[in-house]
Amino acid sequence: MSHDRGAVQGHSPSWGHRLRSAIAARGRLCVGIDPHPSLLRAWGLPESAEGVEAFAEICVEAFVGDVALVKPQVAFFEAYGAAGYAVLERTISVVRDAGTLVVADAKRGDIGSTMAAYSQAWLGDGSPLASDAVTVSPYLGFGALEPAVTLATETGRGLFVLARTSNPEGGELQGARLSPGSPGGVSADQTASVAQSTPRGASVAQSIVDAAIAQNRDGRDTAGLVIGATRGHGLDLSEFSGPILAPGLGAQGATVADLAEIFADSRELLLPNTSRDILRHGPSVSALREAAERVRDEVEAGLA
Ligand SMILES: O=C(O)c1cc(=O)[nH]c(=O)n1[C@@H]1O[C@H](COP(=O)(O)O)[C@@H](O)[C@H]1O
């Protein structure tokens, strides 16, 4: 259910609104653009910025118009320095101009004043890297993300805040219980607007979920979450109705049946992500497109 109060207040259409329209048109699958060196080799491309550029162009041709969202993993571009970043800039802008949403997988997170600069880079109108959403890390405190939340809210963009990641190493930290003396998962610098009440003894990841719930009370769904599809998350998502990016489908072992089970009660804005499992079908544009369409349709059927 959309209750886009922000639009009424004169902001851009909200991220939640934009996402719902994109999902209605093209389904909920988010395909990764991850030019791993091993994939460059497999596609017969050089391990250079030129190779990454050819890779990205093939992905754009294969996926734009067919899926609702693509997610370039910025590290694979960054590895080639300024030339790699130039390719990333062009890729983001071509995809967005064609009407497909771009989630920049940059996993940014810093003290508030520096976070403002990262936010401007990834979410600011007119920035060469401006995307529709960006992945962010809350481990300097959810409140430290405030500049990104504010800018994304103003510009109708979104954040995906790491809550329970797909990798096995994440569990120890993200599943750690808040100590009895801690202020319920709300850091001292937490802004009043996202203050919430994670009970002491709940997990760190749950405190991120609860902060996102509080943030999204304005109805704009700016604060999405990243929750891996590779295992049960153990989170209470009953009050979270915002976007959930769920990586892990395919190469990391998760299946559509796993998604249906793990996210049984939180499917409206669930965005399964898969990268290598589709990209392994390249470099043929038609084979990549067929693979993306197959997974997209499986996801739609499995989560219907
Ligand atoms: O934020 C992410 O996108 C992310 C979070 C997470 O918990 N796990 C995870 O795999 N990812 C990203 O999702 C993509 C998964 O790729 P594949 O394993 O190839 O499908 C990679 O770009 C990862 O960096």
The ligand as a Gaussian input file, in Angstrom:
#p B3LYP/6-31G(d) Opt

LIG

0 1
 O       24.764000      -4.994000      -1.007000
 C       24.831000      -5.945000      -1.798000
 O       24.460000      -5.818000      -2.948000
 C       25.239000      -7.264000      -1.263000
 C       24.964000      -7.480000       0.068000
 C       25.090000      -8.773000       0.597000
 O       24.755000      -9.041000       1.734000
 N       25.554000      -9.754000      -0.221000
 C       25.880000      -9.536000      -1.533000
 O       26.258000     -10.504000      -2.211000
 N       25.789000      -8.276000      -2.050000
 C       26.217000      -8.002000      -3.439000
 O       25.344000      -8.689000      -4.320000
 C       26.056000      -9.240000      -5.431000
 C       25.868000     -10.735000      -5.430000
 O       26.490000     -11.282000      -6.536000
 P       26.378000     -12.847000      -6.935000
 O       26.805000     -13.618000      -5.743000
 O       27.276000     -12.950000      -8.089000
 O       24.920000     -13.078000      -7.289000
 C       27.498000      -8.780000      -5.269000
 O       27.661000      -7.594000      -6.027000
 C       27.632000      -8.478000      -3.790000
 O       28.560000      -7.450000      -3.520000

